[in-house]
Each structure stands twice: as C-alpha cells, then as structure tokens.
C-alpha cells in the first residue's frame, strides 16, 4: 500500500491564499504506478482533467483543462483551465505543482 497526499491550493491576484484542497489516500499499487498516474498526461486524463500538459521537470509547465461540453451533468458555466509550474520533481517519489490559476480562464 502507498500513501498519496494530494494538496491543491491557489492564490488571488494579490498573492493571498484563496483555498487549499488536501486529500490523503492509500493506494494498493507500486510507487511507479502511482507516480505515473499523477505525472503522465495520458494517465492523468483517465481520472482527472479532460486535457493535461505536464512537463516532468522542475520548472516544467502544467496545464489542466476541464471541458464544459464533456460534463453536462456538472452544469459548468464554462471550460476550466488551471495552469502552473512544477516546483519539485523526484521520480517515483514526489512532485509539487504550483497552479497560478485554479480553473479561471
């Protein structure tokens, strides 16, 4: 079993923290499988965003898109785009993403 802690936070245009989402789960999988699921765009889009760009390196670009047309049951008012950079990247161990915008277009 592997422990995965997922933290998502964002700031407003003045740098004030607006929100933080923190979730810890235990996954019955190897570190390699879990890391792949959270760092490879083709794996990410199987369970999280509809589109993903993730450059696996420190300073790498991150972009997640949730499309309104794909999720009519969510009653989204628009597509949601979150962009940022990778702050820390240790293969099969840890990645820290900083999202400059959480869903704002």
Secondary structure, 3 states (H helix, E strand, C coil): CEEEEEEEEEECCCCCEEEEEEEEEEECCCHHHHHHHHHCHHHHCCCCCCEEEECCCCCCEEEEEECHHHCHHHCCCCCEEEEEEEEEEECCCEEEEEEEECCCC
